[in-house]
């Protein structure tokens, strides 16, 4: 599957698109909103914790239920219901629920197109159509490389550096394009980055 960095950058891209499409309803760029986007974009990988809790390998349930379209939609629906019953304005609740579902879906589709060999080669596959199809379905092409993490040596390997470099170029390039073509978004991004710098360095 794709790296944590790749999913995080894709989650930030989702936040930027949300701000571009619905600036009045999607939370402004802040440490909190960016953290929420990064968390949601990586949340499906929390299934790695389930295996050890059951006394199994950490990949025991990885890439299954939480890596499906239905899971993302159900989470979005749950968020909408919670927002509705806690008094969040209806339109804002719908938009934020859509953002939750879309950010989770970003993880699903990035992992679906992740495999061992880039190009027109089958991906690793995930149970993307759960609960209607319990088999791992492979994408017909691979856009992202999966990192190796079986050992510390593999974790620090040049392969993993290349994996994260590719992801940074792809998702960072998309964010850069949004920054370049949208003056409004550019101003928001610039203000956010400037505010990250401690006052003593300004």
WODA-V192644 format. One record per pair of residues at least 12 apart in sequence whose ideal C-beta (glycine too) atoms are under 6 Angstrom apart, sorted by sequence separation. I is the first residue (numbers start at 1). J is the second residue. If there is no record, write none. Layout:
I	J
I	J
This chain:
125	137
80	93
125	138
147	160
47	61
48	62
112	126
47	62
111	126
123	138
112	128
122	138
123	139
147	163
80	97
79	97
145	163
47	66
123	142
76	97
79	100
120	141
121	142
15	37
44	66
44	67
76	100
118	142
12	37
75	100
76	101
117	142
11	37
113	139
11	38
112	139
115	142
73	101
72	101
75	104
8	38
11	41
113	143
114	144
10	41
113	144
72	104
114	146
8	41
72	105
7	41
7	42
72	108
4	42
67	108
67	111
67	126
68	127
68	128
70	130
41	103
68	130
40	103
44	107
63	126
64	127
40	104
41	106
65	130
37	103
41	107
25	92
25	95
22	95
18	99
14	102
14	103
11	103
14	106
10	106
7	107
10	110
2	110
2	111
1	111
2	114
1	114
2	144
3	147
1	146
13	171
5	164
16	175
29	188
3	163
3	164
6	167
10	171
13	174
9	171
13	175
16	178
20	182
29	192
20	185
